[in-house]
Amino acid sequence: MPKRTHGTVIGINPKTSRIAIKVDFGDISILEVDDTSDFEINHVLYGDLEQEGGNLIFNKTEKTEHDVYIQATGCDYETAQYQLFRA
């Protein structure tokens, strides 16, 4: 069963279509999204934010659902920054 968690958007890179999410307990996940303009810093997301691969997440701030691809999980700030900005 997927582990549903909350997370907060802490970084957005429109050039790579990726966003960084700080998960409840402090790790960071990197998500590839269709449209980064659907997200803003401090938006609260809910879903299986720690399972790499395709997932459906819910943006609680905007009350919208999004199909995303989780690129990386369990990142610290340095690794997350690398993942967010690498081409």
C-alpha positions in Angstrom: 0.0 0.0 0.0 1.4 3.4 -0.9 2.5 5.7 1.9 0.6 8.9 1.5 2.4 12.0 2.9 2.2 15.7 2.8 4.9 17.9 1.3 5.6 21.6 0.6 6.9 23.0 -2.7 10.3 24.5 -2.0 11.8 24.9 -5.5 10.6 25.2 -9.1 12.6 25.0 -12.3 10.5 25.7 -15.4 13.4 24.8 -17.7 13.6 21.2 -16.6 9.8 20.9 -15.7 10.8 19.8 -12.1 9.7 20.9 -8.7 11.3 20.1 -5.3 9.0 19.0 -2.4 10.0 19.0 1.2 8.2 15.9 2.6 6.7 16.0 6.1 9.7 14.4 7.9 12.3 16.5 6.2 13.6 14.6 3.1 13.2 16.2 -0.3 11.6 14.6 -3.4 12.1 15.9 -7.0 9.0 15.7 -9.3 8.8 16.1 -13.0 5.5 17.8 -13.9 3.6 18.7 -17.1 3.3 22.4 -16.3 5.3 24.1 -13.5 3.0 27.1 -13.6 0.4 24.8 -11.8 2.6 25.0 -8.7 4.0 27.8 -6.5 6.4 27.9 -3.6 4.7 26.8 -0.3 1.9 24.9 -2.1 0.9 21.9 0.0 0.9 18.5 -1.9 -0.5 15.2 -0.8 0.2 11.7 -2.2 2.8 9.0 -2.5 5.7 11.5 -2.6 8.4 8.9 -1.8 7.8 6.3 -4.6 9.9 6.9 -7.7 8.0 6.6 -10.9 4.6 7.8 -12.1 2.2 8.9 -9.5 -1.0 10.9 -9.0 -0.7 13.7 -6.5 -3.2 16.2 -5.1 -2.4 19.9 -4.7 -4.3 20.8 -1.5 -3.6 24.5 -1.9 -5.2 24.7 -5.4 -7.5 21.6 -5.0 -6.2 20.0 -8.2 -4.9 16.6 -9.2 -1.7 16.1 -11.2 0.0 13.1 -12.9 3.7 13.5 -12.0 6.9 11.5 -12.4 9.0 11.3 -9.2 12.6 11.5 -10.3 14.3 11.3 -6.9 13.4 10.7 -3.2 15.2 11.0 0.1 17.4 13.9 -1.1 19.2 16.3 1.1 19.4 20.0 0.0 22.6 19.6 -2.1 21.3 16.5 -3.9 17.9 18.1 -4.5 19.5 21.2 -5.9 21.5 19.1 -8.3 18.4 17.1 -9.4 16.3 20.2 -9.8 18.7 22.0 -12.1 20.4 19.2 -14.1 19.3 19.1 -17.7 
